[in-house]
Amino acid sequence: MISEFFINLGASIAAWFLSLFGTDEPPTWLADVAGFWADLATRVEGLGAWVPLGFLGTVIVSLLGIWAVFWLVKGIRWLWGLTPLSGGS
């Protein structure tokens, strides 16, 4: 009974919050996200002659990989610092 009260209270607050916004239709570019990405992909496809997209993808993946390795090393050092008598602070 108490949990039902809190559920109804939360639903009422959510309904009130949503009623603060208008009921206009969203813009077409937001409503059709898949179409937006498909259109963007067709426009960017022709840039391959000037921008090496394959190489750019390789660079981005490499940078993210290096970043992940650094965070992994940092996490391992943190875990090692939690062990007794390891000299961690």
CORRA-V96493 format. One record per backbone hydrogen bond with DSSP energy under -1.0 kcal/mol. NH is the residue of the N-H (numbers start at 0). CO is the residue of the C=O. E is the energy in kcal/mol with one decimal. If there is no record, write none. Layout:
nh:NH co:CO e:E
nh:NH co:CO e:E
This chain:
nh:4 co:0 e:-1.6
nh:5 co:1 e:-2.0
nh:6 co:2 e:-2.3
nh:7 co:3 e:-2.6
nh:8 co:4 e:-2.5
nh:9 co:5 e:-2.6
nh:10 co:6 e:-2.4
nh:11 co:7 e:-2.4
nh:12 co:8 e:-2.5
nh:13 co:9 e:-2.4
nh:14 co:10 e:-2.5
nh:15 co:11 e:-2.5
nh:16 co:12 e:-2.6
nh:17 co:13 e:-2.4
nh:18 co:14 e:-1.6
nh:19 co:16 e:-1.0
nh:20 co:17 e:-1.1
nh:30 co:26 e:-2.3
nh:31 co:27 e:-2.0
nh:35 co:31 e:-1.8
nh:36 co:32 e:-2.4
nh:37 co:33 e:-2.2
nh:38 co:34 e:-2.5
nh:39 co:35 e:-2.5
nh:40 co:36 e:-2.5
nh:41 co:37 e:-2.0
nh:42 co:38 e:-1.8
nh:43 co:39 e:-2.3
nh:44 co:40 e:-1.5
nh:46 co:43 e:-1.9
nh:47 co:44 e:-1.1
nh:49 co:46 e:-1.3
nh:50 co:46 e:-3.0
nh:52 co:50 e:-1.8
nh:55 co:51 e:-2.6
nh:56 co:52 e:-2.4
nh:57 co:53 e:-1.9
nh:58 co:54 e:-2.4
nh:59 co:55 e:-2.3
nh:60 co:56 e:-2.6
nh:61 co:57 e:-2.4
nh:62 co:58 e:-2.5
nh:63 co:59 e:-2.4
nh:64 co:60 e:-2.1
nh:65 co:61 e:-2.6
nh:66 co:62 e:-2.3
nh:67 co:63 e:-2.2
nh:68 co:64 e:-2.3
nh:69 co:65 e:-2.4
nh:70 co:66 e:-2.1
nh:71 co:67 e:-2.2
nh:72 co:68 e:-2.6
nh:73 co:69 e:-2.3
nh:74 co:70 e:-2.4
nh:75 co:71 e:-2.4
nh:76 co:72 e:-2.5
nh:77 co:73 e:-2.1
nh:78 co:74 e:-2.6
nh:79 co:75 e:-2.6
nh:80 co:76 e:-1.8
nh:85 co:82 e:-1.2
